[in-house]
Amino acid sequence: MSLLSHALGFLRFKGESPMMTLLRSDNFPVVLGLVAQYFPQGATARPAQEIYRLLDEDLRHLRSQGFTLPRGPQDYVNDWVRSEWLVRRPGTTRTGETLEPSEDVLAVLDAVQRWDNPHRSVTASRIESLAQALQTLARESDPDARQRLAALERQRDELDRLIEATHRGEYEVLSSAQIAERTADILDQAASIPADFARVRHELSNLNRQLRRQLLDPEDSRGDVLEQIFRGVDLIGDSDAGRSFNSFYDVLLDRERSALLDRWITEVLGREEAKAIPEQLRTSLARVFRDMEDASYEVNQEMTGLARSLRHYVTTDEFAENRRMVQLLRTTRHAAAQAAQAGEVGALNQMETPLVRIGMQIRSVAALKLKNPGEELVEEPPAQIEDSELDTEVLLEQVRASEIDFEELEEAISHALAKQPQATITEVLKLSPASQGLASVVGLLYLAMGRGVPTGRPQTVQWEDEGELIGARISGWLFTRGQEKE
């Protein structure tokens, strides 16, 4: 690779990378400070409202120290999400919208912290760690059983030699400086894991969107994806990112291994020589695997949720609706392309088909009329109403004006049937006029439909309304003696 290719590659990286954009930003120290303070575990998401509340308070402190930050917390967070420094997710009904740092900003934070607080990178412990990892790789990748046995026997001989030397008291205890050096190397190896978690979450989200697009594609690719989902295949978990993370997660949550790790950390930090190492290193070492477990649990929950939502998607009406929408759009585009090629339709042709606008009409903010809370204030003091005696007859008249008096209608029917074995609604009203007007007629019809007999012939009824006689034709009904209300 030539100098030119290297230079062009780095030029592209400089122009496209969110990391370089962050390093050039005026708010670069504020963004990194926010991630370091609010997201100590790396890619673990937090509710957006909680971040807004914390940032609103901290912005006031930053302004008092000379930082130029005139805008509100939501404005800055929206800008940082667009710049791909923060990632906004829908969250759940409990948490609401969540925020988390992106892979790029975690990588920048790790690099800046290394630059700001460098430690000796060429250490004996690092060589030993690399040599041990290389030895394990060489042994476990060897298909020859004899060579694997020979390597294990050499390890056993070395252990026997160390055991005999320890019995004789010939061993070396690490000094405080050496313990601090090796602790820094361990934390240095673990420092890139939060960015790895963020990258895995990003890859899983992209895979979820890609699978949903494939489900809406033509039948050849859609059928394969659908068949796998219905066969119970976890397409999210079986991806490269999913398998890699699941392997890491299984090892991390192994109970026996976790117990050993906790015991080793406790023993190291309990040594007299370890008490001299910086408190920050002690705290970071004590929490390193706990933070990994918390962050990996979040990733595992998201991966499981994506797999479930994908399966739920293909078994609900949403998938069918989206597929139908895609088909309609393709048909429309195909018809438009054919019409354009035939010269039938141009960009300025007036369409005869009316377009119905749906949704909210967007207007200027200046056209909105603000509500004045003062209009609802009662300026005059309420007047006290004197107690008055209630007139029972007036109250009964008001009740009769609002409700049908069925008791009166029952008495009218009974009175008519007492004089003859059968009576129509017209005959009932002749003997007992409609005291409630049209309401009495409606009430008699209701009672007739409940226990009367239809005659099949219309009837004429009359009632008075404000002194005027009104008539109407209704369906015929007959009340019969013996069917009165018990």
C-alpha positions in Angstrom: 0.0 0.0 0.0 1.5 3.3 -1.0 1.6 6.6 0.8 -1.1 8.0 -1.4 -3.5 5.2 -0.6 -2.8 5.6 3.1 -3.4 9.4 2.8 -6.6 9.0 0.9 -7.9 6.5 3.4 -7.1 8.7 6.4 -8.6 11.7 4.5 -11.9 9.7 4.1 -11.8 8.8 7.7 -11.3 12.4 8.7 -14.3 13.5 6.7 -16.7 10.7 7.5 -15.9 9.5 11.0 -18.1 10.7 13.9 -15.0 10.4 16.1 -13.1 13.0 14.2 -16.2 15.2 14.2 -16.3 14.9 18.0 -12.6 15.7 18.3 -13.1 18.9 16.3 -16.3 20.0 18.1 -16.3 22.9 20.5 -18.4 20.8 22.9 -15.9 17.9 22.8 -15.0 18.2 26.6 -18.7 18.4 27.6 -19.7 15.3 25.5 -16.9 13.2 26.9 -17.6 14.5 30.4 -21.3 13.6 30.0 -20.5 10.0 28.9 -17.9 9.5 31.6 -20.2 10.8 34.3 -23.6 9.5 33.3 -22.6 6.2 31.7 -19.8 4.8 33.8 -20.7 1.3 32.6 -20.4 2.2 29.0 -23.2 1.1 26.7 -25.8 0.7 29.5 -28.9 2.8 28.5 -30.6 5.3 30.8 -34.0 7.1 30.5 -33.8 10.2 28.4 -35.8 12.2 30.9 -33.3 11.4 33.6 -30.4 12.5 31.4 -32.3 15.8 30.6 -32.8 16.5 34.3 -29.1 15.8 35.2 -27.8 17.8 32.3 -30.0 20.8 33.0 -28.4 21.1 36.4 -24.9 20.5 35.2 -25.2 23.0 32.4 -25.7 25.7 35.0 -22.5 24.7 36.7 -20.6 24.6 33.4 -21.8 28.1 32.5 -20.6 29.4 35.8 -17.2 28.1 35.0 -17.0 29.9 31.6 -18.4 27.3 29.2 -20.5 28.8 26.4 -23.6 26.7 26.5 -26.6 28.9 25.8 -29.1 26.2 24.8 -31.2 23.7 26.7 -30.3 20.0 27.5 -32.8 18.6 24.9 -31.3 20.8 22.1 -27.8 19.6 22.8 -28.9 15.9 23.2 -30.7 16.1 19.8 -27.6 17.5 18.1 -25.4 14.8 19.7 -27.8 12.1 18.5 -27.7 13.5 15.0 -23.9 13.5 15.2 -24.0 9.8 16.1 -22.3 10.4 19.5 -25.4 9.3 21.4 -27.9 6.6 20.5 -31.6 7.2 21.1 -33.9 4.1 21.5 -37.6 3.8 22.1 -37.2 2.0 25.4 -40.1 0.5 27.3 -43.3 1.7 28.8 -41.5 1.9 32.2 -38.4 3.7 31.1 -39.7 5.6 28.1 -37.2 6.8 25.5 -33.6 5.9 26.4 -30.1 7.3 25.6 -26.7 5.6 25.5 -23.3 6.5 24.1 -22.3 5.2 20.7 -19.4 3.0 19.9 -17.5 5.9 18.4 -17.8 8.2 21.5 -16.8 5.3 23.8 -13.7 4.7 21.7 -12.8 8.4 21.8 -13.3 8.5 25.6 -11.0 5.4 26.0 -8.3 7.0 23.8 -8.4 10.4 25.5 -8.3 8.8 29.0 -5.2 6.9 27.8 -3.6 10.0 26.5 -4.4 12.0 29.6 -3.2 9.3 32.0 -0.6 7.2 30.2 1.0 4.2 31.8 4.0 2.1 30.7 2.7 0.0 27.9 5.9 -2.2 27.7 5.6 -4.3 30.8 6.7 -7.8 31.7 3.1 -8.7 32.7 1.9 -7.8 29.2 4.5 -10.0 27.6 3.5 -12.9 29.9 -0.2 -12.4 29.2 0.5 -12.4 25.4 2.8 -15.5 25.7 0.2 -17.4 27.7 -2.6 -16.6 25.3 -0.4 -17.6 22.3 0.5 -20.9 24.1 -3.1 -21.7 24.7 -4.0 -20.9 21.1 -1.2 -23.1 19.8 -2.2 -26.0 22.0 -6.0 -25.8 21.4 -5.6 -25.4 17.6 -3.3 -28.5 17.3 -5.2 -31.5 15.8 -2.3 -33.9 16.8 -3.1 -35.6 20.1 0.6 -36.4 20.7 1.7 -32.8 20.5 -1.2 -31.7 22.7 -0.2 -34.2 25.3 3.5 -33.2 25.1 2.5 -29.5 25.6 0.3 -30.4 28.6 3.1 -32.6 30.1 5.5 -29.6 29.8 3.0 -27.5 31.6 2.7 -30.1 34.3 6.5 -30.4 34.7 6.7 -26.6 35.0 4.0 -26.7 37.7 5.8 -29.4 39.6 8.9 -27.3 39.5 7.1 -24.3 40.9 5.4 -26.4 43.6 8.8 -27.8 44.7 10.3 -24.3 44.7 7.4 -23.0 46.8 7.9 -25.8 49.3 11.5 -24.7 49.7 10.4 -21.1 50.1 11.8 -20.0 46.8 9.2 -17.7 45.4 8.9 -13.9 44.7 6.1 -11.7 46.0 5.1 -8.9 43.7 5.8 -5.4 45.0 3.2 -2.6 45.2 4.5 -1.1 41.9 4.3 -4.5 40.1 0.7 -5.1 41.4 -0.3 -1.6 40.2 1.3 -2.3 36.9 -0.5 -5.6 36.3 -3.8 -4.1 37.6 -3.4 -1.4 35.0 -2.7 -4.0 32.3 -5.9 -6.0 33.2 -8.0 -2.8 33.2 -6.4 -1.8 29.9 -7.5 -5.1 28.3 -11.1 -4.6 29.7 -11.3 -0.9 28.6 -12.4 -1.7 25.0 -15.3 -4.0 26.1 -17.9 -1.2 26.5 -17.2 0.0 22.9 -17.6 -3.7 21.8 -21.0 -3.9 23.6 -22.1 -0.7 21.8 -20.9 -2.2 18.4 -22.8 -5.4 19.1 -26.0 -3.6 19.9 -25.6 -1.5 16.7 -25.0 -4.6 14.6 -28.1 -6.4 16.1 -30.3 -3.3 15.4 -29.0 -3.2 11.8 -29.6 -6.9 11.4 -33.2 -6.6 12.8 -33.9 -3.8 10.2 -32.3 -5.9 7.4 -34.4 -8.9 8.2 -37.6 -6.9 8.3 -36.7 -5.5 4.9 -36.1 -9.0 3.5 -39.5 -10.0 4.8 -41.0 -7.4 2.5 -38.8 -8.2 -0.5 -39.9 -10.4 -3.4 -41.0 -14.0 -2.6 -37.6 -15.6 -3.2 -35.8 -14.0 -0.2 -39.0 -13.5 1.8 -39.9 -17.1 1.8 -36.5 -18.2 3.1 -36.6 -15.8 6.0 -40.3 -16.7 6.9 -39.5 -20.4 6.8 -36.6 -20.0 9.2 -38.6 -17.9 11.6 -41.6 -20.4 11.6 -39.2 -23.3 12.2 -38.1 -21.5 15.4 -34.7 -20.4 14.2 -33.4 -17.4 16.1 -32.0 -15.3 13.2 -30.8 -12.6 15.6 -29.0 -15.0 18.0 -27.6 -17.1 15.1 -25.9 -14.1 13.4 -22.2 -13.6 13.7 -22.6 -10.8 16.2 -25.2 -12.9 18.2 -23.1 -16.0 18.3 -20.0 -14.1 19.4 -21.8 -12.3 22.1 -23.6 -15.4 23.4 -20.2 -17.2 23.7 -18.9 -14.2 25.7 -22.1 -14.0 27.8 -22.0 -17.8 28.7 -18.4 -17.6 29.8 -19.0 -14.4 31.8 -22.0 -15.8 33.7 -20.4 -19.2 34.4 -21.0 -19.6 38.2 -17.8 -21.4 38.9 -15.7 -19.0 36.9 -17.5 -16.0 38.5 -16.9 -17.3 42.0 -13.2 -17.8 41.2 -12.9 -14.3 39.7 -14.5 -12.7 42.7 -12.3 -14.6 45.1 -9.1 -13.7 43.2 -10.0 -10.0 43.1 -10.8 -10.0 46.8 -7.5 -11.8 47.6 -5.5 -9.3 45.5 -7.1 -6.2 47.0 -6.7 -7.7 50.5 -2.9 -8.0 50.1 -0.8 -5.6 52.2 1.2 -4.6 49.1 -2.0 -3.8 47.2 -3.1 -1.1 49.6 -0.5 1.2 48.2 -1.9 1.2 44.7 -4.1 4.2 43.7 -7.7 4.1 44.9 -9.1 4.5 41.3 -7.3 1.3 40.2 -8.6 -0.6 43.3 -12.2 0.5 42.6 -12.0 -0.2 38.9 -10.6 -3.7 39.5 -13.3 -4.5 42.1 -16.0 -3.5 39.6 -14.6 -4.6 36.3 -16.5 -7.9 36.0 -19.6 -6.6 37.7 -19.8 -3.8 35.2 -19.3 -6.2 32.4 -22.2 -8.4 33.7 -24.5 -5.4 33.9 -23.7 -4.2 30.4 -23.9 -7.6 28.9 -27.2 -8.2 30.5 -28.6 -5.1 28.8 -27.3 -6.4 25.4 -28.7 -9.9 26.1 -32.1 -8.4 26.9 -32.1 -6.3 23.7 -31.1 -9.3 21.6 -33.8 -11.5 23.1 -36.4 -8.7 22.6 -35.4 -8.2 19.0 -35.8 -11.9 18.3 -39.2 -12.0 20.0 -40.4 -8.9 18.2 -39.3 -10.3 14.8 -41.3 -13.5 15.4 -44.3 -11.5 16.7 -44.1 -9.2 13.6 -44.6 -12.1 11.1 -47.5 -13.5 13.1 -49.6 -10.3 13.3 -51.6 -8.1 10.9 -48.8 -5.6 10.8 -46.6 -7.8 8.6 -49.5 -8.4 6.1 -50.4 -4.7 6.1 -46.8 -3.6 5.4 -46.4 -6.3 2.7 -49.6 -5.1 1.0 -48.4 -1.5 1.2 -45.1 -2.4 -0.5 -47.0 -4.2 -3.2 -49.2 -1.1 -3.8 -46.2 1.2 -3.9 -44.4 -1.0 -6.5 -47.6 -1.2 -8.6 -47.9 2.5 -8.5 -44.3 3.2 -9.4 -44.5 0.7 -12.2 -47.7 2.3 -13.6 -46.1 5.8 -13.3 -43.0 4.6 -15.1 -45.0 3.2 -17.9 -47.1 6.3 -18.2 -44.0 8.5 -18.3 -42.3 6.4 -21.0 -45.5 6.5 -23.1 -45.6 10.3 -22.9 -49.1 10.2 -21.4 -48.2 12.1 -18.2 -45.7 14.9 -17.7 -44.5 16.7 -14.7 -47.0 19.6 -15.3 -50.1 17.6 -16.3 -53.2 18.4 -14.3 -54.7 15.3 -12.6 -58.4 14.7 -12.8 -58.4 12.5 -9.7 -58.9 14.7 -6.5 -56.3 14.2 -3.8 -57.7 14.1 -0.3 -55.4 15.6 2.3 -55.3 13.7 5.5 -53.7 14.4 8.8 -53.1 17.6 10.6 -52.9 20.8 8.6 -49.5 22.5 9.3 -49.8 26.2 9.9 -47.6 29.0 11.1 -47.0 29.2 14.8 -48.1 32.8 14.7 -51.6 31.7 13.6 -52.1 29.8 16.9 -54.2 31.5 19.5 -52.8 31.0 23.0 -55.2 30.2 25.7 -55.5 32.8 28.4 -55.9 31.2 31.9 -57.1 34.5 33.2 -60.3 34.2 31.2 -61.4 31.3 33.4 -61.0 33.3 36.6 -64.2 34.4 38.4 -63.8 38.1 39.2 -67.1 38.6 41.0 -67.6 36.8 44.4 -70.3 34.1 44.3 -73.7 35.2 45.6 -75.2 33.1 48.3 -78.6 31.6 47.4 -81.3 31.7 50.1 -82.8 28.4 51.1 -86.3 27.9 49.7 -89.1 25.3 50.3 -89.4 22.8 47.6 -92.9 22.5 45.9 -93.7 18.8 45.4 -96.2 19.4 42.7 -93.8 21.5 40.6 -91.1 18.8 41.1 -93.5 16.1 39.9 -94.4 18.2 36.9 -90.7 18.5 36.0 -90.3 14.8 36.4 -93.3 14.1 34.1 -91.9 16.5 31.5 -88.6 14.6 31.3 -89.8 11.0 31.7 -92.7 8.9 30.4 -95.3 8.1 33.1 -95.6 4.3 32.6 -97.8 3.9 35.7 -100.4 6.2 34.2 -100.3 4.3 30.9 -100.7 0.9 32.7 -103.8 2.3 34.4 -105.1 3.5 31.1 -104.7 0.1 29.5 -106.3 -1.6 32.5 -109.2 0.8 32.3 -109.8 0.1 28.6 -109.6 -3.7 29.1 -112.0 -3.6 31.9 -114.7 -2.3 29.5 -113.8 -4.7 26.6 -111.7 -7.8 26.1 -109.4 -6.2 23.5 -108.3 -2.6 22.9 -106.1 -0.9 20.3 -103.8 2.0 21.1 -106.4 4.3 19.5 -109.1 3.0 21.8 -106.9 3.3 24.9 -106.2 7.0 24.0 -109.9 7.7 23.4 -110.8 6.5 26.9 -107.6 8.1 28.5 -106.3 11.0 26.5 -102.5 11.4 26.1 -101.7 13.7 29.1 -98.0 13.8 28.1 -98.6 14.3 24.4 -96.3 12.4 22.0 -94.5 10.9 25.0 -97.7 9.0 26.0 -98.1 7.6 22.4 -94.4 6.5 22.4 -95.0 4.8 25.8 -98.0 2.9 24.6 -96.1 1.7 21.6 -93.3 0.5 23.8 -95.7 -1.4 26.1 -97.5 -2.9 23.0 -94.3 -4.2 21.5 -93.5 -5.9 24.8 -96.8 -7.8 25.3 -99.3 -6.7 22.6 -100.3 -8.4 19.4 -99.7 -6.8 16.0 -102.8 -6.3 13.9 -101.1 -5.7 10.6 -103.2 -2.6 9.9 -102.1 1.0 10.7 -103.9 3.0 13.3 -104.5 6.7 13.7 -103.8 8.3 17.1 -104.3 11.9 18.3 -103.0 14.1 21.1 -102.9 17.7 22.0 -99.9 19.9 22.0 -100.3 23.5 23.4 -104.0 23.4 22.5 -103.5 22.1 19.0 -104.8 18.6 18.0 -102.2 16.6 16.2 -102.7 13.2 14.5 -100.4 10.5 13.3 -100.5 7.0 11.7 -98.7 4.2 13.6 -98.5 0.5 13.2 -101.5 -1.4 14.7 -101.2 -3.1 18.0 -103.9 -4.8 20.2 -103.9 -5.2 23.9 -105.7 -8.3 25.2 -107.4 -8.9 28.6 -105.3 -11.3 30.7 -102.0 -9.8 29.4 -102.1 -6.8 31.8 -99.0 -6.1 33.9 -99.1 -8.3 37.0 
